[in-house]
């Protein structure tokens, strides 16, 4: 589980879901550089680890939404604090995409 949480994409998923539940495409678009395959694999293991929940709405095509479980919020809290601490110390950048962070990151 530690490997899943501390993996490059695992961290970004937990941070991206910290304030909102997101559909797959919203989550994909919020994490620059992640492929759909890597995001799917990361979400699968985070759901298995009970850090993230997954809801599928039976529409065509299916609408899949992800959010943090209570355990995921607990685990994500120190990661969010660490992320915020680090990003506050970074010099301003014009485009967050250059360093692979979430779109809404400074």
C-alpha positions as CSV (number, residue, x, y, z in Angstrom):
1,X,0.0,0.0,0.0
2,X,2.9,2.4,0.8
3,X,4.2,1.9,-2.7
4,X,0.8,2.7,-4.2
5,X,0.4,5.9,-2.1
6,X,3.9,7.2,-2.7
7,X,4.1,6.3,-6.4
8,X,4.3,9.3,-8.7
9,X,0.7,9.0,-10.0
10,X,-0.7,7.8,-6.6
11,X,0.3,11.0,-4.9
12,X,-1.2,13.1,-7.7
13,X,-4.5,11.2,-7.6
14,X,-4.8,11.7,-3.9
15,X,-4.0,15.4,-4.1
16,X,-6.3,15.9,-7.1
17,X,-9.2,14.3,-5.2
18,X,-8.6,16.2,-2.0
19,X,-11.4,18.8,-2.6
20,X,-13.8,17.3,-5.1
21,X,-15.0,13.9,-6.5
22,X,-14.0,13.8,-10.1
23,X,-15.0,11.8,-13.2
24,X,-12.3,9.9,-14.9
25,X,-11.7,12.4,-17.7
26,X,-11.7,15.3,-15.2
27,X,-9.1,13.5,-13.1
28,X,-7.1,12.7,-16.2
29,X,-7.2,16.3,-17.3
30,X,-6.2,17.6,-13.8
31,X,-2.9,15.5,-13.8
32,X,-0.6,16.6,-16.5
33,X,1.5,13.8,-18.1
34,X,-0.5,10.8,-16.9
35,X,-1.7,8.5,-19.6
36,X,-5.1,6.9,-19.4
37,X,-3.5,3.5,-18.9
38,X,-1.4,4.7,-16.0
39,X,-4.3,6.5,-14.4
40,X,-6.5,3.4,-14.8
41,X,-3.9,1.2,-13.2
42,X,-3.3,3.7,-10.4
43,X,-7.0,4.1,-9.6
44,X,-7.5,0.3,-9.7
45,X,-4.8,-0.2,-6.9
46,X,-6.0,2.8,-4.9
47,X,-9.6,1.4,-5.0
48,X,-8.3,-2.0,-3.9
49,X,-6.4,-0.4,-1.0
50,X,-9.6,1.4,0.1
51,X,-8.1,4.8,-0.4
52,X,-10.4,5.8,-3.3
53,X,-14.0,4.8,-4.0
54,X,-15.4,4.3,-7.5
55,X,-19.0,4.8,-8.7
56,X,-20.2,3.7,-12.1
57,X,-23.5,5.1,-13.4
58,X,-25.2,2.8,-15.9
59,X,-25.3,5.2,-18.8
60,X,-24.0,4.9,-22.4
61,X,-21.1,5.4,-22.1
62,X,-20.8,4.6,-18.4
63,X,-20.0,7.6,-16.2
64,X,-17.3,6.7,-13.7
65,X,-16.7,9.0,-10.7
66,X,-13.9,8.7,-8.1
67,X,-13.5,10.2,-4.6
68,X,-11.5,9.7,-1.5
69,X,-12.6,7.3,1.2
70,X,-12.3,8.4,4.9
71,X,-9.1,6.4,5.0
72,X,-7.9,8.1,1.7
73,X,-8.5,11.5,3.2
74,X,-6.5,10.5,6.3
75,X,-3.6,9.3,4.2
76,X,-3.8,12.2,1.8
77,X,-3.8,14.9,4.5
78,X,0.0,14.7,5.2
79,X,0.7,14.4,1.5
80,X,-1.4,17.5,0.8
81,X,0.4,19.4,3.6
82,X,3.8,18.3,2.2
83,X,2.7,19.3,-1.4
84,X,1.5,22.7,-0.2
85,X,4.7,23.3,1.8
86,X,6.9,22.5,-1.2
87,X,4.9,24.4,-3.8
88,X,4.8,27.5,-1.6
89,X,8.6,27.5,-1.7
90,X,8.8,27.1,-5.5
91,X,9.5,30.2,-7.6
92,X,6.4,31.2,-9.6
93,X,6.0,29.4,-13.0
94,X,3.9,30.4,-15.9
95,X,2.8,26.9,-16.7
96,X,2.3,24.2,-14.1
97,X,2.4,21.6,-16.9
98,X,6.1,21.9,-17.2
99,X,6.7,20.1,-13.9
100,X,3.9,17.6,-14.1
101,X,1.6,18.9,-11.4
102,X,-2.1,19.2,-11.3
103,X,-3.5,21.9,-13.5
104,X,-4.6,24.0,-10.5
105,X,-1.2,23.9,-8.8
106,X,0.7,27.1,-8.5
